[in-house]
Amino acid sequence: MRVETAIRAAAQATGGYPGSLDDVYRRVRDRRRRRRTAAGACAGVVVVLLGIGVSVNRAAEPAPPPAAVPDVAVAQRLMLDGAAGSYTGAGGATVSLGEEDAVGELLPDGRLVAHRVVGADAWNHVVGTPDGRVVAIGPRNLVRGVPMALRDQLVVVGPTGSTEVIREAGQAGAPLTLVGATSTTAYLWRRTGLVAHDLSTGNELALVPADRVGTIVAADVAGDRLAAVPRSSRCRPTVLDTSTDDVVAWTDLSPLRCDRVLGLRLSPDARSLAVAYQADDGHRVVIVSLDGGKVQADQEIPTAPRVALAWQDDRKLRVATFAAGPAQQVRAFTITAGP
């Protein structure tokens, strides 16, 4: 099958400014408008790579910009978002997950562990950072029985299990998604777009305005790259440069008979994108090179309500499938990206 990927060069990165989100976005848009006007004289060329049906848009510069590198280039952690019930991992040990203080992680050796994360009534999304922390967001009713008192809480649990941060992140019901996290920053998708939330201070820096993507159904961040699936085109993941909000790549999964995307994950070096998707004959995972659009892997996976993805390194992808309920088993395997 063919996957069409369009790539165009990113503009020069710029820093953000602190302050209110409205004021920040106004200044960011003004800067980008001036930069794009100045860059308009530099025309792009289109190269068609015969044999794999990939269209690549590139600037007339002799070399592409350097690839994004995350702040910590180590294995990603495989967190079991949405797990609720009793689960059995390698070795036969059973772990109860899904309560308000039990968040699951599948370790590389196949063992299941539960992390105690308190501060909300449930967890909408959980990210494990490379340094051992767990960052989570979920709603909490501050006054029982009063719907208007429902708020989204951001919680950070340290490597030793102690709670380091409990902070109100927004009013529940307003668009808020935890897209990713590092040891210092949580990346949140708000109504206004993607922001970098400083875990120490709570200050936020606007990165990508919402109108660049629209309503998202899945997203991930690695380095200065945002991969997102807009609701308006549910089988077309788009990759943007968070320093310029320019689209640097998009992938159309329609040739793979994609019906909808179940989840996605950028590799640690942000050169490859793994996408779990529902096809007309079941669930599959595809790995696509963002440097040229080549399909590096496309593999069928067990059909299950939940799919979790994490890169062990820049070539090996860990996949877990699971359902909710009593006596469930987590099925895990590894997919290796081809050259």
Order of alpha helices (4+ residues) and beta strands (2+ residues): beta-alpha-beta-beta-beta-beta-beta-beta-beta-beta-beta-beta-beta-beta-beta-beta-beta-beta-beta-beta-beta-beta-beta-beta-beta-beta-beta-beta-beta
